[in-house]
Amino acid sequence: MKSYVKLLIPFIIGIAVFLVPIPEGVSLNTWIYFSIFIGVIVGLILEPIPAALIGFIGITLAVLFRVGPVGSGDKSVSASVAINWALTGFSNSTVWLIFAAFMIGIGYQNSGLGRRIALFLVKKLGGSTIGLGYAIAITDGVLAPFIPSNAARSGGTLYPIITSIPPMFGSYPDKDSRKIGAYLAWCALATTCVSSSIFLTGQAPNPLALEVASKSGVNVVDWGGWLIAFLPVSIILFIATPLLAYVVYPPEIKGSKQVVEWAAQEIEKNGRISLKEIFMVTISVCALVLWIGSGFFGVNATTTAIMVIIAMIACKIISWNDFLGNKPAWNVLVWFGTLVTMAAGLKNVGFLDFVVQITGGYLAGFSPLSVMIGLVLIFYFVHYFFASGTAHVTALLGVFIVMASSIPGVDASLATLLMVLPMGIMGVLTPYGTGHSPVWFASGYIKTADFWRLGFIFGMFYILVYLLVGVPWIMNFAKDWIL
């Protein structure tokens, strides 16, 4: 019964919004579209059905009411124009980049390269518990540029390895979890949040945010630009996270040779590095070079990702059936293909112009820097209300960009960059804030109260480092290189 209620709530709220008196300066078509959009966002938050299906329903309703394409806020458009607009997201290069990157993740699993990297680092650094923390961080950092799903990266590749370690010391979710299991679980969660911000392809919402920004008319960075912009913050957070966890949430066991011996045994079972792993390393290095030097080589990031898929199939790392059967990748294609279109529709129907008119007067009295810092903080902490970075981006980023654009002296492109870079680290705030959070929360090693407490501590630490180090770096040095 509860699932039916959750399914009805988005429709009820959408209808309720539509029944509210239409604000002055907003057309009926614009208000219809906004009502549908609000219903979609509520659906994404509650998620009574798969998120991709919610996006599909939202875009279908917009087509039926013939709202969404450019100019449809003031007049009706033809049925053919409406459906052509609805399908534009599926021809979007960023959507296909995300889809392709999910396929690359399958290559790491099939080849065994991801597991080998993790076990190698555990063998080298696992002599102490804090060394294990850094092994987790390094493994996730190595995989992050190539596996944009932090749920697949942390929950799929790292989770089985990390959760094999605590029982060796009698540390279980329901017994003596603080011996070592809780520390390792929190390190895994927090370091993945950091790596999700380091790289543009560290998590799926990052490129989606840039696409929403592009649709809103602001300049966006490329893969290398994102890396440079977050560089000093990434170095600090990458080094500090396992150490901070060791201080704030210390394990009772400080180290043991057992872990090193176990990792060595597992590596021995795997045998010598396979030809598929060699191919995967070579392909990954080539992809990284092309992504970083996309401007120099003249190869689009999505083109590179598609080339990687072809190379993996040619090298028999994945098969065509693996490609067709990768349900998470096809799911994200439908999900993002609809959400990119829905987010762009807000501008098309004139709703964002309306937001500019009503917000410009309120913010005009503040300095440009104050406005940008304020937008960053609000955008960061409002993530407490979202169970998905994708929903967060789709619901708010366009509106925040419009608010920034409405203030004299504020560089909208710079403000947008400042808002989107911390999207990975904000996932640490809650047990539901990003894809891999529920995996580690469900493991049972970290108690609920500890999860919220640690989320607040790490979330505050991360945003303070970003404001004190990252913002000055971007504004005074990096922006001229990347924007």
C-alpha positions in Angstrom: 0.0 0.0 0.0 2.8 2.4 0.9 4.3 2.0 -2.6 1.0 3.1 -4.2 0.9 6.1 -2.0 4.5 7.1 -2.9 3.5 6.6 -6.5 0.5 9.0 -6.2 2.3 11.7 -4.3 4.3 13.1 -7.3 1.0 13.3 -9.3 -0.8 14.9 -6.4 1.9 17.5 -5.8 2.2 18.3 -9.6 -1.6 18.8 -9.8 -1.5 20.9 -6.6 1.2 23.2 -8.1 -0.8 23.6 -11.3 -3.9 24.6 -9.3 -2.0 27.4 -7.4 -2.8 30.8 -9.0 -0.4 31.4 -11.9 2.1 34.1 -11.0 2.0 37.3 -12.9 4.2 37.2 -16.0 4.0 33.4 -16.3 1.9 31.8 -19.2 -0.4 28.8 -18.8 1.9 26.6 -20.8 4.9 27.6 -18.7 3.0 26.8 -15.5 1.9 23.4 -16.9 5.5 22.5 -17.7 6.7 23.7 -14.2 4.0 21.5 -12.6 5.2 18.5 -14.5 8.8 19.2 -13.7 8.0 19.5 -9.9 6.2 16.2 -10.1 9.2 14.6 -11.7 11.5 15.9 -9.0 9.3 14.7 -6.2 9.2 11.3 -7.9 13.0 11.2 -8.1 13.2 12.0 -4.4 10.7 9.4 -3.3 11.5 6.9 -6.1 8.4 4.7 -5.9 9.4 3.3 -9.3 12.8 3.3 -11.2 14.1 6.8 -11.7 14.5 6.3 -15.4 10.8 5.4 -15.7 9.9 8.6 -13.8 11.9 10.6 -16.3 10.1 8.8 -19.1 6.7 9.5 -17.7 7.6 13.2 -17.2 8.8 13.7 -20.7 5.7 11.9 -22.1 3.4 14.2 -20.2 5.2 17.2 -21.5 4.8 15.9 -25.1 1.1 15.2 -24.5 0.6 18.8 -23.3 2.9 20.0 -26.1 5.1 22.0 -23.7 8.9 22.0 -23.5 10.3 23.0 -26.9 11.6 26.5 -27.5 8.7 28.9 -27.6 6.1 26.5 -26.2 5.7 28.7 -23.1 3.8 31.3 -25.1 2.1 29.1 -27.7 1.3 25.5 -28.6 3.6 23.5 -30.8 2.8 20.7 -33.2 2.9 17.1 -32.0 5.9 16.3 -34.2 7.9 19.3 -32.8 7.0 18.1 -29.3 8.2 14.5 -29.8 11.3 15.6 -31.6 12.2 17.8 -28.7 11.5 15.0 -26.2 14.0 12.7 -27.9 16.9 15.3 -28.1 18.4 14.0 -24.9 19.1 10.7 -26.6 21.3 12.4 -29.2 23.2 14.3 -26.5 27.0 13.5 -26.4 27.2 13.9 -22.6 24.5 11.3 -22.1 26.4 8.9 -24.3 29.6 9.6 -22.5 28.0 8.5 -19.3 26.6 5.4 -21.0 29.9 4.5 -22.5 31.7 4.9 -19.2 29.4 2.4 -17.6 30.4 -0.1 -20.2 34.1 0.6 -19.4 33.4 -0.4 -15.9 32.3 -3.8 -17.1 35.7 -4.1 -18.8 37.5 -3.6 -15.4 35.3 -6.3 -13.9 35.6 -8.8 -16.7 39.3 -8.4 -17.1 39.9 -8.7 -13.4 42.1 -5.6 -13.5 40.1 -3.7 -10.8 40.3 -6.6 -8.3 44.1 -7.0 -9.0 44.8 -3.3 -8.4 42.9 -3.5 -5.1 44.6 -6.6 -3.9 48.0 -5.3 -4.9 47.6 -2.1 -2.9 46.2 -4.1 0.1 49.3 -6.3 0.0 51.6 -3.3 -0.1 49.9 -1.0 2.4 47.8 -3.5 4.5 50.4 -3.9 7.3 48.7 -1.2 9.3 45.0 -0.3 9.5 45.7 3.3 8.3 47.7 1.8 5.5 44.5 -0.1 4.5 42.6 3.2 4.5 45.1 4.6 2.0 45.0 1.4 0.0 41.2 1.9 -0.3 41.7 5.6 -1.3 44.3 4.9 -3.9 42.4 2.0 -5.5 39.3 4.1 -5.8 41.3 7.0 -7.1 42.8 4.8 -9.8 39.4 3.5 -10.9 37.5 6.7 -10.6 38.4 8.2 -14.0 37.1 5.1 -15.8 34.1 4.0 -13.7 31.6 6.9 -13.3 29.2 4.9 -11.2 30.5 5.3 -7.6 28.0 2.5 -6.7 29.7 0.2 -9.2 33.2 1.3 -8.3 32.9 1.3 -4.5 30.0 -1.1 -4.1 30.8 -3.5 -6.9 34.6 -3.7 -7.0 35.8 -2.6 -3.6 33.0 -3.8 -1.3 33.7 -7.6 -1.8 37.4 -7.2 -1.0 37.1 -4.8 1.9 34.3 -6.7 3.7 36.5 -9.9 3.5 39.0 -8.3 5.9 37.2 -7.5 9.2 36.0 -11.1 9.8 39.7 -12.1 9.9 39.9 -10.1 13.1 36.6 -11.1 14.6 35.0 -7.8 13.5 31.4 -8.2 12.3 28.5 -5.8 11.7 26.8 -7.0 14.9 29.8 -7.7 17.0 33.0 -5.7 17.5 32.5 -3.6 14.4 34.8 -0.9 15.8 37.8 -3.3 15.8 38.5 -2.6 12.2 35.3 -3.0 10.1 33.7 0.3 10.8 36.9 2.3 10.0 37.4 0.5 6.7 33.7 1.0 5.7 33.8 4.7 6.4 37.1 5.1 4.6 35.6 3.4 1.6 32.5 5.6 1.6 34.4 8.9 2.2 37.2 8.4 -0.2 34.8 7.5 -3.0 33.0 10.8 -2.3 36.4 12.6 -2.7 37.3 10.8 -5.9 33.8 11.5 -7.3 34.7 15.2 -7.2 38.3 14.9 -8.4 37.4 13.7 -11.9 34.7 14.8 -14.3 34.0 11.1 -14.9 34.2 10.3 -11.2 30.4 10.1 -10.9 27.6 10.3 -13.4 26.0 13.6 -12.1 29.2 15.6 -12.9 29.0 15.5 -16.7 25.2 15.9 -16.4 25.7 19.1 -14.5 27.9 20.5 -17.2 25.4 19.6 -19.8 22.6 21.4 -17.8 25.0 24.4 -17.4 25.7 24.4 -21.2 21.9 24.3 -21.9 21.6 27.3 -19.5 24.0 29.3 -21.7 27.2 29.3 -19.6 30.7 28.2 -20.5 31.8 24.8 -19.1 35.1 23.1 -18.6 36.4 19.9 -20.2 37.9 16.9 -18.5 41.3 18.4 -17.9 39.8 21.7 -16.8 37.8 20.0 -14.1 40.9 18.2 -12.9 42.9 21.4 -12.7 40.1 23.4 -11.0 39.8 20.9 -8.1 43.5 19.9 -8.0 44.7 21.5 -4.7 41.5 20.5 -2.9 41.7 17.0 -4.2 45.3 16.6 -3.0 44.4 17.8 0.5 41.2 15.7 0.8 42.8 12.6 -0.7 45.6 12.7 1.9 43.5 13.8 4.8 40.5 11.5 4.6 41.9 8.2 5.8 43.9 10.1 8.5 40.9 12.1 9.7 38.8 8.9 9.9 41.6 7.3 11.9 41.4 10.2 14.4 37.7 10.8 14.5 36.6 7.2 14.2 39.6 5.2 15.3 39.9 1.4 14.9 40.8 -0.7 17.8 43.2 -2.8 15.8 46.1 -0.8 14.5 47.6 -3.3 12.1 48.3 -7.0 11.3 50.3 -9.1 8.9 47.3 -11.3 8.4 45.8 -8.9 5.8 49.0 -8.7 3.8 49.2 -12.5 3.8 45.6 -12.8 2.7 46.0 -10.4 -0.2 49.2 -12.2 -1.3 47.3 -15.5 -1.3 44.4 -14.0 -3.3 46.9 -12.5 -5.9 48.6 -15.9 -6.1 45.2 -17.5 -6.8 44.7 -15.0 -9.6 47.9 -16.1 -11.2 50.0 -14.0 -13.6 48.6 -10.9 -15.2 46.4 -12.0 -18.1 46.4 -10.7 -21.6 43.0 -9.1 -21.1 44.4 -7.2 -18.1 47.3 -6.0 -20.2 44.9 -4.9 -23.0 42.7 -3.1 -20.4 45.7 -1.2 -19.0 46.8 -0.1 -22.4 43.3 0.9 -23.5 42.8 2.9 -20.2 46.1 4.8 -20.6 45.2 5.7 -24.1 41.8 6.9 -23.1 43.2 9.0 -20.2 45.6 10.7 -22.6 42.9 11.5 -25.1 40.5 12.8 -22.3 43.2 15.0 -20.8 44.4 16.3 -24.2 41.0 16.4 -25.9 41.7 20.0 -27.0 45.1 19.2 -28.4 44.1 16.0 -30.2 40.8 17.3 -31.4 38.9 14.2 -30.2 35.7 14.6 -28.2 35.5 12.9 -24.8 32.5 10.9 -25.9 34.2 9.7 -29.1 37.1 8.5 -27.0 34.7 6.5 -24.7 33.1 4.9 -27.7 36.5 4.0 -29.1 37.3 2.3 -25.8 34.2 0.2 -26.1 35.1 -0.9 -29.6 38.7 -1.7 -28.4 37.4 -3.7 -25.5 35.2 -5.8 -27.8 38.0 -6.2 -30.3 40.3 -7.4 -27.5 37.5 -9.7 -26.2 37.5 -8.0 -22.8 33.7 -7.7 -23.2 31.4 -9.3 -25.7 28.6 -7.8 -27.7 26.2 -9.6 -25.4 27.9 -7.9 -22.4 27.2 -4.6 -24.2 23.6 -5.4 -24.8 23.1 -7.0 -21.4 24.5 -4.1 -19.3 21.2 -3.1 -17.7 22.6 -0.3 -15.5 24.1 1.4 -18.6 20.9 1.3 -20.6 19.0 2.4 -17.6 21.2 5.5 -17.1 20.9 6.2 -20.9 17.1 6.4 -20.6 17.3 8.2 -17.2 19.7 11.0 -18.3 18.3 11.2 -21.8 15.0 12.3 -20.4 16.3 14.4 -17.5 18.7 16.5 -19.7 15.7 17.3 -21.9 13.5 18.1 -18.9 16.1 20.4 -17.4 16.5 22.2 -20.7 12.8 22.7 -21.0 12.7 25.1 -18.1 14.6 27.6 -20.1 12.7 26.8 -23.3 9.3 27.6 -21.8 10.6 30.8 -20.1 10.4 29.7 -16.5 14.1 30.6 -15.8 13.5 34.1 -17.2 10.7 34.5 -14.6 13.1 33.3 -11.8 15.6 35.9 -12.9 13.0 38.7 -12.6 12.0 37.7 -9.1 15.4 37.0 -7.6 17.5 39.7 -9.2 16.1 42.4 -6.9 16.8 40.4 -3.7 20.4 39.6 -4.5 21.4 42.8 -6.1 22.6 44.4 -2.9 25.3 41.8 -2.2 28.8 41.7 -3.6 29.5 39.2 -6.4 31.8 37.2 -4.2 29.2 37.0 -1.4 26.6 35.9 -3.9 28.8 33.1 -5.3 29.8 31.8 -1.8 26.2 31.9 -0.7 25.1 30.0 -3.7 27.8 27.4 -3.2 26.8 26.8 0.4 23.1 26.6 -0.3 23.6 24.3 -3.2 25.9 22.1 -1.0 23.8 21.7 2.1 20.5 21.4 0.3 21.8 18.0 -0.7 20.5 16.8 2.7 17.1 16.7 0.9 18.2 14.6 -2.1 18.9 10.9 -2.4 20.6 11.4 -5.8 23.1 13.8 -7.2 21.2 13.5 -10.5 17.9 14.6 -8.9 19.8 17.5 -7.2 21.3 18.7 -10.5 18.1 18.4 -12.4 16.0 20.1 -9.8 18.2 23.1 -8.8 21.2 23.7 -10.9 19.4 25.6 -13.7 17.7 27.8 -11.2 20.9 28.6 -9.4 22.6 29.4 -12.6 19.8 31.8 -13.5 20.1 33.5 -10.0 23.8 33.9 -10.5 23.3 35.4 -14.0 20.8 37.9 -12.7 23.4 39.7 -10.4 25.5 42.4 -11.9 29.2 41.6 -11.7 28.8 37.9 -11.1 30.5 35.7 -13.7 27.8 33.0 -14.3 30.3 30.5 -15.7 32.6 30.9 -12.7 29.7 30.7 -10.2 28.5 27.5 -11.9 31.9 25.9 -11.8 32.2 26.7 -8.1 28.8 25.1 -7.4 29.3 21.9 -9.4 32.9 20.9 -8.3 31.8 19.8 -4.8 29.0 17.6 -6.0 31.0 14.5 -5.2 32.1 15.5 -1.7 28.5 16.5 -0.7 27.6 12.9 -1.0 29.3 12.2 2.3 26.6 14.2 4.2 23.9 11.4 4.5 23.5 7.7 4.3 21.5 8.2 1.1 23.3 11.1 -0.5 25.0 9.2 -3.4 25.0 5.9 -5.2 27.5 4.0 -2.9 26.2 5.4 0.4 23.4 2.9 0.8 25.8 0.0 0.1 28.0 0.8 3.0 25.2 1.9 5.3 23.5 -1.5 4.6 26.7 -3.3 5.5 25.9 -2.6 9.1 29.5 -1.8 10.2 28.6 1.9 10.8 25.8 2.5 13.2 23.1 5.0 12.1 24.0 7.7 14.7 27.7 7.4 13.7 26.8 7.7 10.0 25.0 11.0 10.5 27.7 12.3 12.9 30.6 11.4 10.6 28.7 12.8 7.6 28.4 16.2 9.3 32.0 16.3 10.5 33.5 15.2 7.1 31.0 17.3 5.2 32.0 20.4 7.1 35.7 19.7 6.8 35.4 19.1 3.0 33.4 22.3 2.3 35.8 24.4 4.5 38.8 23.1 2.6 37.0 23.9 -0.6 36.1 27.4 0.4 39.5 28.3 1.9 41.7 26.6 -0.7 39.7 25.7 -3.8 37.7 28.9 -4.3 40.8 31.2 -4.1 42.7 28.9 -6.4 40.0 28.9 -9.0 39.3 32.6 -8.8 42.9 33.8 -8.8 44.7 31.3 -10.9 42.8 28.4 -12.5 39.8 30.3 -14.1 42.0 31.9 -16.8 43.2 28.5 -17.9 40.0 26.6 -18.0 37.1 29.0 -18.7 
